[in-house]
Amino acid sequence: MSEIEFLNWVRGQGFQIAIIIFIAGVIIRFAEILLLGRKTNLAEAKGSEMSGGLRTIVTRSVPDKSTLKRSTFTVVAGYIFHIGLFVTIFFFAPHILMFKDVIGFSWPSIPTPIVDALAVISIITLLAILVHRMRDNVLKFLTTTEDYLVWLLTILPLITGYIAFHRIGMTAPTLLAIHILSVELLLVAFPFTKLMHAFTLVMARWYNGAISGYRGVES
Amino acid sequence: MSASLEKGINALKEQVDSTVAAFFSSCTHCGMCAEACLFCTETGDAARTPINKAEPLRRIWRAEYTLLGRVGKMFGLTAKVDDALLTEWETLVYDSCTLCGRCSMVCPVGNDIALLIRKTREGMAAAGHAPEGLIGATKRAVTIGSPMGVKLPALMAQINHVENDTGMKIPIDVEGAEYMLLLSSMEIMNFPEFIEATAKIFDKAGVSWTISSEAFEATNSGIQIGVADIAAELVQRIVDAAEKLKVKTVISPECGHAYMAIRWEGPNLVGKPFSFKVRHILEVLDEFRKDGRLKITGKEEQRLTYHDPCQISRRGGVIDQPRNLINMFSDNFVEMPDTGKMNWCCGAGGGVSSNERADEIRLKVFQRKKDQLDEINPDAIISACSNCRIHLEDGLEEYHMDIPLMSLTETLAEHLAD
């Protein structure tokens, strides 16, 4: 397979396979969760489930003061790499072109040097997160093979994207093909690993807020 | 597989619903719940991380209710629940968790981890992996009617004392009364002043109330051990008594989990809405305050703080009421750092105090409460849960701290104007 054939495959068939697994997987996971259902609460309500749930979806993004103090690294590093990922995925000019190609519309990009810097910051942060995970007493205990796999799948598109953009080491088509492949691996793993939290946290936060809201507590 | 293990696994399966699935699907192993739990912060033991305590339930969810888990199970790759696991987890689930729910307020993806641990207890208990102390308390609650073995004659003796001391009549089994007061065994045996205080306040407020001779026990060991059938039976006794006496409102006394049990879990346990209201004593007193039925005289000069019982504040929603009431008799009220819905547990709720095996750890983790108190140096602590009160007294003694404990209801009664 020539490098152009390789690029065409990852852009064509490979991409289609990844997207199908991603979408089907996410639908299956949502169905698995929601079809289980939940019993109606028979206790007299003190507040609204809906407004409690919606509030917690938003407010849980900001930790309370004492939690921020106790988990400073996790909170700050978490914020940095999530924002970095979001911006590089959705506001890098070439990515927006790709989205336009697939979904038919586009939006303004963020200047490339800023995205480039954010990508580097995110890579460094993810490396720090790995070191933290390997050294912290609680995290060492909790960490599974899946956690390391997901970490790798998350940092790979950032690294391969950075290398592809700066054309380091190999020819452009090969670098781009490797970058796209790394994203496809992420998409395929997404529904079946903790990466799903990106979607399910909306449900989890809603349930948490609804349970508390019903009792008149803002959680 | 042993019969009891099978029972436990079936009980865990019954606990899985969309909330459980959404929560386990969202955990990223970030470890922040450990920093929210006094059993972790004060021991440094990673195994006590809240989300890890729900591991038996997670395994059942994964193996039975996810595609990948089920496929993995066919090839023997999905982790199983066995007796060895449950034996190991018993001390995590019962001795190292008070179901205080602080972790549920901190989890960044929004997992209600305390709910997951509460559900895990259903499987542990069904499989025969509950602590002796809690099994004993639950047996006494079912057969005698009280986890501490308090029978009606003991209550009547205390009531006689109160009647002789005050000259007031304590209404028993009065049909059509507005309020029916429940009591915890701890109050009956250790703090009968609570009965006196309530009688005085209700008398001054001019409301009709009663105690049922058939269902006066407020606590619910079934909730703590995690046996829904027993919990439902204990709730049903109260429902029957309240319906028989045709009361409008049942009052949960100064006890955290009792309020949780009857107010929030009760109707769901018995499977139908109540025909009466359930209120915590502090909610009732705050209503009296709003209606101008409480006339207060004199102020407490000393520096007072309030210890929020977890099941009343964070898990119960009664947060503002105690503060409104304390402000009636204090100009010198000071909040602990991390207060209200973010307060730290005393360390002995959720059945921990009934479990002698946990005596050492509950006193060790009291260090968290000590640190909180050290920051504000109060002259006295007010609370609204007899279980918190007993353990706070134990803890203060252990750490050589000389701070008196006061009940909110009792202190309020002392300040009633004639």
Interface residues (C-beta under 8 A of the other chain):
Chain A: I28 R29 E32 I33 L34 L35 L36 G37 R38 K39 N41 L42 A43 E44 K46 G47 T56 I57 R60 S61 P63 D64 S66 T67 R70 S71 T74 V75 G78 D136 N137 V138 L139 K140 F141 L142 T143 T144 D147 F192 K194 M196 H197 T200 L201 M203 A204 R205 W206 Y207 N208 G209 I211 R215 G216 V217 E218 S219
Chain B: V16 D17 S18 T19 V20 A21 A22 F23 S25 S26 C27 T28 H29 C30 G31 M32 A34 E35 A36 C40 T41 G44 A46 A47 T49 I51 N52 Y65 T66 L67 L68 S104 M105 V106 C107 P108 V109 G110 N111 D112 L115 R263 W264 E265 G266 P267 N268 G271 K272 P273 F274 K277 V278 S313 R314 R315 G316 G317 I319 P337 D338 K341 M342
